[in-house]
Amino acid sequence: MTKAADPLDVDFRALHVLMTVHQLRSFTRAAEVLEVNQSAVSYTIKKLRSVFQDPLFVRQARRLQATTRCDDIVRQAERISLEFRQLAAPPDFDPRTVTQKFTIACNFYERVLIIPDIVHALKKEAPLIDLEIIDSSGIGHERLMRNEADLLLGPFERDEPYFFRRDLYSDRYVCLLDPSHPNADGPLGLEDYLGLDHVLVTYGGQWRSRYLIELERMGRELRVALRVPSPAGLELLVTGSELVATVPERLSKAVGKGLRVIDCPVATSIPIRIVWTSLTHRSPLHMWVRELIYRLAARPGASGMISAGGPSRT
């Protein structure tokens, strides 16, 4: 590696080129997106290699791969770029003129019950916003830290100081049974519940439901007859069988069509929250979106957000 170039020679345009190549994993595609010659992209990456004293990108199996150092630089570059955009933003924020991309990470529950209200409200109040919904799985907080998402929505808890959260509401668990099931008329006691054949939603092994954690604390466990990765299609599995599925009450309205819904005997609740990082905490756009979501949560008759809790950290 040659002698390091002066870091002060790096500007935001050069960092934008780096982030684009990192995203697309191609000098050619980056040049097309940036509407510049490929030689300009190559020259910029060469200059950045000298500044950071790292190859940044290497070819492996005919694919362009970023080095670990490059991944770190891009994360920091994205943070710096966002902070500068926030600094340059006009003091009077008008959501109707915002064209910025905004990404929300969530899972099936939120996509069915909460996201529709958010999408409709955003398209009405900020029609030019570039909105994307991505899967959070079990790595939602990591997606926030990697700047892959602006906001995390769901029952997530992390206590690190760079995470902020605000409670929207709490849900509780219910059981779905076929109307002909011997226990369909309820109520369902704990011993009866544990003796049933359960279809267990594993969420791809990335998330454990609160009622399972509570059963483990009690030293009890379910009799699992079937495991599925998602609540999608649960009604098809439970209908006409003696299986029982345990789901959040609000979700039962979406996946419990034609089934009997009775209270789950495991007393626990699911806190639904919005989570963000210190990076976007003071951003006018992000503050406005968070307040919009909280306002929807407090609105009577919302599809999934009927009652709201108070803020944990704001």
VOLUM-970922 format. One line per 4 residues: their letters; for each residue x, z, y of N, C-alpha, C. Coordinates in steps of 0.1 Angstrom, whole numbers, plus 2048, in hexadecimal, padded with zeros to 3 digits. Layout:
// VOLUM-970922
a) X/Z/Y/X/Z/Y/X/Z/Y; ...
***
This chain:
// VOLUM-970922
mtka) 809/800/7F4/800/800/800/809/800/80C; 806/7F8/816/80E/7F7/822/80C/803/82B; 813/803/836/812/80E/840/804/80E/845; 7FF/81B/847/7F1/81C/84B/7EF/817/859
adpl) 7E4/810/85C/7E1/80B/869/7DB/817/871; 7D9/815/87E/7D4/81F/887/7C5/821/884; 7C0/82D/880/7B2/82F/87E/7A9/82C/88A; 7AF/82D/896/7A7/82A/8A2/7A4/81C/8A3
dvdf) 7AA/813/89B/7A6/805/89B/799/802/894; 794/80C/88D/788/80A/885/77C/80C/88E; 773/803/88E/766/804/896/75A/804/88D; 74F/806/893/742/807/88B/740/7FA/883
ralh) 744/7EE/889/741/7E2/883/749/7E1/876; 756/7E6/876/75E/7E6/86A/758/7EF/85F; 753/7FA/863/74D/803/85A/740/7FD/854; 739/7F5/85C/72D/7EF/858/730/7E4/84D
vlmt) 73B/7DD/84F/740/7D3/845/743/7DB/838; 74A/7E6/839/74E/7ED/82D/741/7F2/826; 737/7F7/82D/72B/7FC/826/723/7F1/820; 724/7E5/826/71C/7DA/821/723/7D5/814
vhql) 730/7D4/814/737/7D0/807/735/7DA/7FD; 735/7E7/800/733/7F2/7F7/725/7F1/7F0; 71B/7ED/7F9/70E/7ED/7F3/70C/7E0/7EA; 711/7D5/7EF/70F/7C8/7E7/719/7C5/7DD
rsft) 725/7CC/7DD/72F/7CA/7D4/734/7BC/7D3; 734/7B5/7DF/738/7A7/7E0/73C/7A4/7EE; 748/79E/7F0/74D/79A/7FD/744/78E/802; 741/785/7F8/739/779/7FC/72B/77D/800
raae) 724/785/7F9/716/789/7FC/716/791/809; 721/79A/80B/722/7A1/818/723/798/823; 72B/78E/822/72D/784/82D/720/77D/830; 718/77A/826/70B/773/828/701/77C/82F
vlev) 701/789/82B/6F8/792/832/6FC/795/840; 709/796/842/70E/799/850/70F/78C/858; 70D/781/852/70D/774/859/71B/772/860; 725/774/858/733/771/85C/73A/76A/851
nqsa) 746/765/854/74E/75E/849/753/768/840; 755/764/833/75B/76D/829/769/772/82D; 770/769/834/77E/76D/838/77D/778/842; 773/779/84A/771/785/853/76F/792/84C
vsyt) 767/791/841/765/79D/839/772/7A1/832; 779/797/82C/786/79A/826/790/7A0/82F; 791/79B/83C/79A/7A0/846/797/7AF/849; 78A/7B1/84B/785/7BF/84E/789/7C9/843
ikkl) 786/7C5/836/789/7CE/82B/798/7D0/82A; 7A0/7C6/82C/7AE/7C7/82C/7B3/7D1/837; 7AD/7D0/842/7B1/7D9/84D/7AD/7E8/849; 7A1/7E9/844/79D/7F7/840/7A6/7FC/834
rsvf) 7AA/7F4/82B/7B3/7F8/821/7C0/7FE/827; 7C5/7F8/831/7D1/7FD/838/7CE/80A/83F; 7C2/80B/845/7BF/817/84C/7BE/823/843; 7B7/821/837/7B4/82C/82E/7BE/82D/823
qdpl) 7C7/824/822/7D2/824/818/7CB/825/80A; 7C2/81C/808/7BB/81C/7FB/7B6/80E/7F9; 7B6/809/7EC/7B1/7FB/7EA/7A2/7F9/7ED; 79A/804/7ED/78C/804/7F0/784/7FD/7E5
fvrq) 787/7F1/7E2/780/7E9/7D7/78A/7E3/7CD; 787/7E4/7C1/78F/7DD/7B6/785/7D6/7AD; 78B/7CC/7A6/783/7C4/79D/785/7C9/78F; 77A/7CC/788/77A/7D0/77A/76F/7C8/773
arrl) 774/7C2/768/76A/7BA/760/763/7B0/769; 76A/7AA/772/765/79F/77B/75B/7A5/785; 75A/7B2/787/751/7B8/790/759/7C0/79B; 754/7C0/7A7/75B/7C7/7B2/756/7D6/7B1
qatt) 760/7DF/7AF/75D/7ED/7AE/763/7F5/7BA; 75C/7FE/7BF/761/807/7CA/769/812/7C4; 774/815/7CB/77C/821/7C7/775/82E/7CB; 779/839/7C5/773/846/7C8/775/849/7D7
rcdd) 781/845/7DC/784/847/7EA/77A/83F/7F3; 778/833/7EF/76E/82A/7F6/760/830/7F6; 75C/835/7EB/74F/83C/7EB/74E/847/7F5; 758/84F/7F6/759/85A/7FF/758/855/80E
ivrq) 760/84B/810/761/845/81E/753/840/822; 74D/839/819/740/833/81C/735/83D/81F; 736/848/817/72C/853/81A/72E/859/828; 73B/85B/82B/73E/860/839/73A/856/844
aeri) 73D/849/841/73A/83F/84A/72B/83E/84D; 723/83F/842/714/83F/844/710/84B/84C; 716/856/84A/712/862/852/716/860/861; 722/85B/863/726/859/871/71D/84E/878
slef) 71A/844/871/712/839/877/704/83E/87A; 6FE/846/871/6F1/84C/874/6F1/855/880; 6FB/85E/880/6FD/867/88C/6FE/85F/899; 706/854/899/708/84D/8A5/6FB/846/8A9
rqla) 6F3/841/89F/6E6/83B/8A2/6DD/845/8A8; 6DD/851/8A3/6D5/85C/8A9/6D9/85F/8B7; 6E6/85F/8BA/6EC/862/8C7/6E7/857/8D1; 6E7/84A/8CC/6E4/83F/8D4/6D5/83D/8D6
appd) 6CD/844/8CE/6BF/842/8CF/6B9/846/8DC; 6AF/83F/8E2/6AA/844/8EE/6A3/851/8ED; 6A3/859/8F8/69D/867/8F7/68E/866/8F4; 687/85C/8F9/679/85B/8F6/676/853/8EA
fdpr) 673/85A/8DF/671/853/8D2/663/84D/8D1; 663/841/8CD/656/83A/8CB/655/834/8BD; 64D/83A/8B4/64D/836/8A6/648/827/8A5; 641/822/8AE/63B/815/8AD/646/80A/8AE
tvtq) 652/80E/8B4/65D/804/8B5/668/806/8AC; 667/810/8A3/672/813/899/673/808/88F; 67F/802/88D/681/7F8/882/68B/7FD/877; 68E/80A/878/698/810/86F/693/811/861
kfti) 69C/811/857/698/813/849/696/822/847; 68C/826/83F/68A/834/83C/687/835/82D; 68F/83D/825/68D/83D/817/689/84B/812; 67F/84C/80A/679/858/805/67C/858/7F6
acnf) 682/863/7F1/684/865/7E2/679/86E/7DD; 673/86B/7D2/669/873/7CC/667/86E/7BD; 65D/874/7B7/65A/871/7A9/64B/86D/7A7; 647/86C/79B/639/867/798/62E/86F/79F
yerv) 62F/87C/79F/625/885/7A5/623/881/7B3; 62E/880/7BB/62E/87E/7C9/629/86F/7CC; 62E/866/7C3/62A/858/7C6/61B/856/7C4; 615/85E/7BB/607/85C/7B9/5FF/863/7C3
liip) 603/870/7C7/5FA/878/7CF/5FE/879/7DD; 60A/877/7E1/60E/879/7EF/613/86D/7F6; 61A/864/7EF/620/858/7F5/616/84F/7FB; 60A/84D/7F5/600/844/7FB/5FC/848/809
divh) 5FA/855/80B/5F6/859/819/601/857/823; 60E/85A/81E/619/858/827/61B/849/82B; 61A/840/821/61C/832/823/611/82D/82D; 605/831/82B/5FA/82C/834/5FC/831/842
alkk) 600/83E/843/602/843/851/60E/83D/858; 619/83B/850/625/835/856/622/827/85A; 61B/81F/852/619/811/855/60F/810/862; 607/81A/864/5FE/81A/86F/606/81F/87C
eapl) 60E/82A/87B/614/830/887/622/82A/88A; 629/825/87F/636/81F/881/636/812/879; 62F/808/87E/62D/7FC/876/63A/7F4/873; 645/7F6/87B/651/7EE/879/65B/7F5/870
idle) 658/802/86C/662/809/864/664/803/856; 670/803/852/674/7FD/845/674/808/83A; 669/80A/833/667/815/82A/66A/812/81C; 671/81B/815/675/819/807/672/826/800
iids) 66C/825/7F4/66A/831/7EB/673/82F/7DF; 67B/839/7DC/684/838/7D0/681/844/7C7; 686/843/7BB/684/84E/7B1/68E/859/7B3; 68A/865/7B4/693/870/7B5/699/876/7A8
sgig) 691/874/79D/694/879/790/699/888/792; 6A4/88B/78C/6AA/899/78E/6B5/899/797; 6B7/88F/79F/6C3/88E/7A8/6BF/88B/7B6; 6B3/891/7BA/6AE/88E/7C7/6B7/893/7D2
herl) 6BD/89F/7D0/6C6/8A5/7DA/6D3/89D/7DB; 6D7/898/7D0/6E3/890/7D0/6E1/883/7D8; 6D5/87E/7D6/6D1/871/7DD/6D1/874/7EC; 6CD/87F/7F0/6CD/883/7FE/6DC/884/803
mrne) 6E4/88A/7FB/6F2/88C/800/6FA/87F/800; 6F6/876/7F7/6FC/868/7F7/6F6/85F/801; 6ED/864/809/6E6/85B/813/6DE/850/80D; 6DA/852/800/6D1/848/7FA/6C2/84A/7FD
adll) 6BF/856/802/6B2/85A/806/6B3/862/813; 6A8/860/81B/6A7/868/828/69F/875/826; 696/875/81C/68E/880/81A/68B/881/80B; 68A/88D/806/686/890/7F8/679/897/7F8
lgpf) 670/893/7EF/663/898/7EF/65F/89D/7E1; 65C/8AA/7DF/658/8AF/7D2/65B/8BD/7D1; 65B/8C2/7C4/65D/8D1/7C2/66C/8D4/7C0; 674/8D2/7CA/682/8D4/7C9/688/8E0/7D0
erde) 691/8E7/7CA/697/8F3/7D0/6A6/8F2/7D0; 6AD/8F2/7DB/6BB/8F4/7DC/6BE/8FC/7E9; 6C7/906/7E8/6C9/90F/7F2/6D6/90D/7FB; 6DD/901/7F8/6E8/8FE/800/6E5/8FD/80F
pyff) 6EE/901/818/6EB/902/826/6E8/8F4/82D; 6EC/8E9/826/6EA/8DC/82D/6DD/8D6/828; 6D5/8DD/820/6C8/8D8/81D/6BD/8E0/825; 6B3/8D9/82A/6A8/8DF/830/69B/8DC/828
rrdl) 691/8E4/829/685/8E1/821/679/8E7/829; 66E/8E1/826/661/8E6/82C/656/8E4/821; 64F/8EF/81F/645/8EF/815/638/8E8/819; 633/8DF/811/626/8D8/813/61B/8E0/80D
ysdr) 61B/8E2/800/610/8EA/7FA/615/8EE/7EC; 60D/8F6/7E5/610/8FA/7D7/605/8F5/7CE; 609/8F0/7C2/600/8EB/7B8/601/8F5/7AC; 5F7/8F4/7A3/5F7/8FD/797/5F5/8F4/78B
yvcl) 5F7/8F9/77F/5F7/8F1/773/5E9/8F2/76D; 5E5/8E7/767/5D9/8E7/75F/5DC/8DF/752; 5D2/8E0/748/5D4/8DA/73B/5CA/8CF/73A; 5CE/8C3/734/5C5/8B8/732/5C3/8B7/723
ldps) 5B6/8B7/71F/5B2/8B6/711/5A7/8AC/710; 5A6/8A5/704/59B/89D/701/58E/8A5/700; 583/8A0/705/576/8A8/705/572/8AD/6F8; 576/8A6/6ED/573/8AA/6DF/57D/8B4/6DA
hpna) 587/8B8/6E1/591/8C2/6DC/58A/8CF/6DA; 58E/8D6/6CF/587/8E3/6CD/589/8ED/6D8; 593/8EC/6E0/595/8F5/6EB/591/8F0/6F9; 58A/8E5/6F9/587/8DE/705/57E/8E5/70F
dgpl) 576/8EF/709/56D/8F6/711/573/902/718; 57F/906/714/587/911/71B/57E/91D/71C; 584/928/723/591/928/728/59C/929/71D; 5A8/926/720/5B3/925/717/5BC/931/718
gled) 5BD/939/70E/5C6/945/70E/5D5/940/70B; 5DE/948/70E/5EC/945/70C/5EF/942/6FD; 5EB/94A/6F4/5EE/948/6E6/5E7/93C/6E1; 5DB/939/6E5/5D4/92D/6E1/5DC/921/6E6
ylgl) 5E0/922/6F3/5E8/917/6F9/5F5/914/6F2; 5FC/91E/6EE/609/91C/6E7/607/917/6D9; 5FB/918/6D4/5F9/913/6C6/5F4/905/6C5; 5F2/8FF/6D1/5ED/8F1/6D1/5F9/8E7/6D0
dhvl) 5F5/8DB/6CD/5FF/8D0/6CD/601/8CA/6DB; 60C/8CB/6E0/60E/8C7/6EE/615/8B9/6EF; 611/8B2/6F9/619/8A6/6FE/620/8AA/70A; 62D/8AA/709/636/8B0/713/63C/8A5/71C
vtyg) 63A/8A6/729/641/89D/733/64F/8A2/736; 659/89A/732/667/89E/734/66D/89A/741; 666/891/748/66C/88B/754/67A/885/752; 67C/87F/746/688/879/743/694/883/741
gqwr) 690/88F/73F/69B/89A/73D/6A1/89E/74A; 69B/899/756/6A1/89C/763/69A/8A8/76A; 68F/8AD/764/687/8B7/76B/680/8BF/761; 67F/8CC/763/677/8D5/75A/66C/8DB/762
sryl) 660/8DA/75D/654/8DF/763/655/8EE/765; 64E/8F3/76F/64F/901/772/648/909/767; 63E/904/761/637/90C/756/640/90E/74A; 649/904/747/653/905/73C/65D/910/73F
iele) 661/910/74C/66B/91A/750/665/928/74F; 658/929/752/651/936/751/64F/93A/743; 64C/931/73A/64B/934/72C/658/938/726; 663/932/72A/670/936/726/673/944/72A
rmgr) 670/947/736/672/955/73B/66A/95F/733; 65F/95B/72E/656/964/726/65B/964/717; 665/95C/714/669/95B/706/660/953/6FD; 658/94A/702/64E/943/6FB/651/934/6FC
elrv) 64C/92C/6F3/64E/91D/6F4/642/916/6EE; 641/909/6F3/636/901/6EE/638/8FB/6E0; 62D/8F7/6DA/62E/8EF/6CE/62D/8E0/6D2; 638/8DA/6D3/638/8CC/6D9/636/8C2/6CE
alrv) 62C/8BA/6CF/629/8AF/6C6/62E/8A2/6CA; 630/8A0/6D8/634/893/6DD/63A/895/6EB; 645/88E/6ED/64C/88F/6FA/64B/881/701; 648/881/70D/648/875/715/64F/877/722
pspa) 655/86C/728/65E/86E/734/656/86F/741; 649/86C/741/642/86B/74E/633/86F/74B; 62C/874/756/61E/876/754/615/869/754; 61B/85E/757/614/852/757/60E/84F/749
glel) 601/84C/748/5FB/849/73B/5F7/855/733; 5F8/861/738/5F5/86D/730/5E7/86C/72A; 5DE/867/733/5D0/867/72E/5CE/85F/722; 5D6/855/720/5D5/84C/714/5DA/853/708
lvtg) 5E3/85C/70A/5E9/863/6FE/5DF/86F/6FA; 5D9/875/704/5D1/881/701/5C3/87D/6FC; 5BE/872/702/5B0/86E/6FE/5B0/86B/6EF; 5A6/871/6E8/5A3/86F/6DA/5AD/876/6D1
selv) 5B5/880/6D7/5BE/887/6CE/5BC/896/6D0; 5C4/89E/6C9/5C4/8AD/6CB/5D0/8B1/6D3; 5D6/8A8/6DA/5E2/8AC/6E2/5DD/8B2/6EF; 5E5/8BA/6F5/5E2/8C0/702/5EE/8BD/70B
atvp) 5EB/8B9/718/5F6/8B7/721/5F4/8C0/72D; 600/8C6/732/600/8CF/73D/605/8C8/749; 5FE/8C7/754/602/8BF/760/5FD/8C7/76C; 603/8C4/778/5FE/8CA/784/5EF/8C6/786
erls) 5E8/8D0/78C/5DA/8CE/78E/5D6/8C1/796; 5DE/8BF/7A1/5DA/8B3/7A9/5DD/8A6/7A1; 5E8/8A6/799/5EB/89A/792/5E0/898/787; 5DA/8A2/782/5D0/8A0/778/5C4/897/77D
kavg) 5C2/897/78A/5B8/88E/78F/5BB/880/78E; 5C8/87D/78D/5CD/86F/78B/5CF/86B/77D; 5D3/875/774/5D6/871/766/5CD/878/75C; 5C2/87E/761/5B9/885/758/5AB/87F/757
kglr) 5AA/872/75A/59D/86B/759/597/86C/74B; 58B/871/74A/584/872/73E/588/87E/735; 591/887/73A/596/892/733/590/89F/738; 590/8A9/730/58C/8B7/734/598/8BD/73B
vidc) 596/8C3/747/5A1/8CA/74E/59E/8D9/74E; 5A7/8E1/749/5A5/8F0/749/5B2/8F6/74E; 5B0/903/752/5BC/90A/758/5C7/90C/74D; 5D3/90B/752/5DF/90E/749/5E1/91D/749
pvat) 5E2/923/73E/5E4/932/73D/5F2/937/742; 5FB/92E/745/608/932/74A/607/932/759; 608/93E/75F/605/940/76D/612/93D/775; 613/931/77B/61E/92D/783/619/922/78C
sipi) 621/91F/796/61D/915/7A0/629/90B/7A3; 625/900/7A9/62F/8F6/7AC/630/8F4/7BB; 63B/8F8/7C2/63B/8F6/7D1/640/8E7/7D4; 638/8E0/7DB/63B/8D3/7DF/641/8D3/7ED
rivw) 64D/8CD/7EF/654/8CF/7FB/65A/8C1/800; 65D/8C1/80D/666/8B6/812/674/8BD/814; 67E/8B5/810/68C/8BA/811/694/8AF/818; 69D/8B4/821/6A6/8AB/828/6B3/8B2/82B
tslt) 6BD/8AB/831/6CA/8B1/833/6CD/8B3/842; 6D8/8BA/845/6DC/8BD/852/6DF/8B0/85A; 6E2/8A5/852/6E6/898/858/6DA/893/860; 6CE/894/85B/6C2/88E/862/6B9/898/868
hrsp) 6BE/8A5/869/6B6/8B0/86D/6B1/8AD/87C; 6B9/8A8/885/6B5/8A6/893/6B2/898/896; 6B2/88F/88D/6AE/881/88F/6A0/880/894; 69D/879/89F/690/878/8A4/686/871/89A
lhmw) 68B/867/893/683/860/889/680/869/87E; 68A/870/879/688/879/86D/67F/884/870; 681/88A/87C/678/895/880/66A/891/881; 668/885/887/65A/87F/888/654/87D/87A
vrel) 65B/877/871/656/874/863/653/881/85C; 65C/88B/85D/659/898/857/64C/89F/85D; 64B/89E/86A/63F/8A4/870/632/89C/86C; 633/88F/86A/628/887/866/624/88B/858
iyrl) 62D/88D/84F/62A/891/841/624/89E/841; 629/8A8/849/624/8B5/849/615/8B5/84F; 613/8AC/859/606/8AB/85F/5FC/8A5/854; 601/89C/84C/5F8/897/842/5F5/8A1/837
aarp) 5FF/8AA/835/5FD/8B5/82B/5F2/8BE/82F; 5F1/8C0/83C/5E7/8CA/841/5D9/8C4/843; 5D8/8B6/841/5CC/8B0/844/5C2/8B1/838; 5B6/8B6/83B/5AC/8B7/830/5A9/8AA/82A
gasg) 5A7/8A9/81D/5A3/89C/817/5AE/893/814; 5BB/897/817/5C6/88E/813/5C6/88C/804; 5CB/881/7FF/5CA/87E/7F1/5D1/888/7E8; 5DC/88D/7ED/5E3/897/7E4/5E8/8A3/7EC
misa) 5E6/8A3/7FA/5EC/8AE/802/5E0/8B4/80A; 5DA/8BE/803/5CE/8C4/809/5D2/8D0/811; 5DA/8D9/80C/5DE/8E4/814/5ED/8E5/815; 5F2/8EB/820/601/8EB/822/606/8F9/823
ggps) 612/8FB/81F/619/908/821/621/908/82D; 628/912/830/631/914/83C/63E/90E/839; 646/90D/844/654/908/843/65D/912/83D; 667/90E/835/671/917/830/67D/916/839
rt) 682/90A/83C/68C/908/846/689/8FC/84E; 689/8FD/85B/685/8F2/864/690/8F0/86E
***
